[in-house]
Each structure stands twice: as structure tokens, then as C-alpha cells.
Amino acid sequence: MTARAFDLLFGGKKPILGMIHLPALPAAPRSQLSLDELVAFALEELQRLESAGIDGVIVENVGDSPFFRKGVPPVTVAAVAVVVREVARDARVPVGVNLLRNAWKEAVSVAYAVGAHFIRCNVVIGAYVTDQGIIQGEAARLARLRKSFDRDVLVFGDVHVKHAAPLFDVPLVDAARDLAERGGVDAVIVSGARSPVPPTPEMVTSVVEAVELPVLIGSGLGEANACEFYELSGGILLGEVDFKIDRKWGGASDQAAYARVVSACRSR
């Protein structure tokens, strides 16, 4: 893959992406909201994020924990499809899908069917030990499924994804090169060890220098460090507690916090 598809999607801009963290979906352990209420929540989130000036959104089923190691149930696919379709219909910015923990087949199929533009895939290549068990990448199957569509859905793939460790000790730079050159992705995501933890600047710089694809930051960004990482990278994902009302993880987005960071990053 090349960076061209990514650049076309975001109009050549270095994107600032916001997270629509969904509450628990139907049949998940903590499910409380109806599907109509989930759609309303997602559309309110979209309005807040677009008003703050972000360049794209990722819809993620973060409320469904504990997550399945591989795939998600049919009821989850159906619910996500309904929610993302409504978001994609209203959105003025590109829309992505991430189905945790690594339900790439369902995510890319939903994105294609409802008009979303990209997915995030936590494990594209290699094998990782995670809190769900061992997850193995299936890049060959993902690439062939994409090829079967009459419209491309981009794939943003993690390298040394958070909340996980490679099954054998592959250096970050080597893993990033393999992902970019052999994994079929359109962008590489670098994160820290866990969701609240950012990568080090040295990690980001080493990956940027090693690959010819856009490199995004996928964890640990807040108001204090987002602009620093924005300058180092090819784009950032925002969604940690700094960007949540009452600093509630997975809760509603704080439009003002998003707007402050968007403005600060673009003024540099």
C-alpha cells in the first residue's frame, strides 16, 4: 500500500481523529440502552466532534468489555451496522470502525456495507498475547476480502498494539516495517503499553523514519501532549479521559477540550 489513499481520504491534511466510544451494545454484559438510544448517543457525539473541528471519527464498541478474542456475535454486528450507518449518513468527515478486540472481518464488512471509510485493526500481522488470549493477524484474508469489494475500505493497523505483547520479541521498527510492507495497511498506528499511556517520542520517530506510510498515535494523548505528538506523527487519535465530560472513560466527549487541542495543533 501507499500513502496516496490516506491522503485522498483526508484531503492531504494531517488528520486529528476523534473517538465515538459506544456504551454497551445489545447483549453485552453492561447493556442498558436501546438501539435507538445508542444511535442518538452516537449522533450527539458526532455533532460535538465535528463542531470541535476534527477531521474524522472512529466508532468503537468500547462499552462491550470483556471483549471476544476473535470475532463478535451477530447481534453486535447488526447493532454496529445500524449505528455506523446513521453516523456515516450525517457525517461531514470520514468515518471509521473498530470492533474490539480484533473483529476485522466484521468491521470491514460493516464499513463497506454502510458507507464508512476505514477500519482500525489491532492485530494485522504477527501474534500477540493479550488480555483476551493469543491473537494472530490474518492480513492475507483481510486483503482478499477488501479486494472483493467494489469500493475500498482503508485499514489502519497497529504495531505492538496496546494491552498486548508480541508472542516473540520482534523489535518495534522491524514489526512496523513488516506491517507497512507486508501487511497491506494504509496507515500504521503506534501506541503505548495501555490506553492511558502514550508511546515515547523516540518510538514514534523510529517508526516514522522506518515506514513510508502515515504514522498515527493511538493512545495516551491529552491536552498536555497532543500537539507534541501531532508534530512528530502523521496524525493523532483523541479519546482519553482529557476529552471526556467529567473525565469518564468511555463517556460522552468534551467538545471544548477537543476544540482547544484542534486549535492548538493547527496554530503551530
C-alpha positions, 0 to 999 in steps of 0.5 A: 500500500501507499500513502496516496489513499490516506491522503485522498481520504483526508484531503492531504491534511494531517488528520486529528481523529476523534473517538465515538466510544459506544456504551454497551451494545445489545447483549453485552454484559453492561447493556442498558440502552436501546438501539435507538438510544445508542444511535442518538448517543452516537449522533450527539457525539458526532455533532460535538466532534465535528463542531470541535473541528476534527477531521474524522471519527472512529466508532468503537464498541468500547462499552462491550468489555470483556471483549471476544478474542476473535470475532463478535456475535451477530447481534453486535454486528447488526447493532454496529451496522445500524449505528455506523450507518446513521453516523456515516449518513450525517457525517461531514468527515470520514468515518471509521470502525473498530470492533474490539478486540480484533473483529476485522472481518466484521468491521470491514464488512460493516464499513463497506456495507454502510458507507464508512471509510476505514477500519482500525485493526489491532492485530494485522500481522504477527501474534500477540498475547493479550488480555483476551488470549493469543491473537494472530493477524490474518492480513492475507484474508483481510486483503482478499476480502477488501479486494472483493469489494467494489469500493475500498475500505482503508485499514489502519493497523497497529504495531505492538498494539496496546494491552498486548505483547508480541508472542516473540520479541520482534523489535518495534521498527522491524514489526512496523516495517513488516506491517507497512510492507507486508501487511497491506495497511494504509496507515500504521498506528503506534501506541503505548503499553495501555490506553492511558499511556502514550508511546515515547517520542523516540518510538514514534520517530523510529517508526516514522523514519522506518515506514513510508506510510502515515504514522498515527498515535493511538493512545495516551494523548491529552491536552498536555501532549497532543500537539507534541505528538501531532508534530512528530506523527502523521496524525493523532487519535483523541479519546482519553479521559482529557476529552471526556465530560467529567473525565469518564472513560468511555463517556460522552466527549468534551467538545471544548477540550477537543476544540482547544487541542484542534486549535492548538495543533493547527496554530503551530 
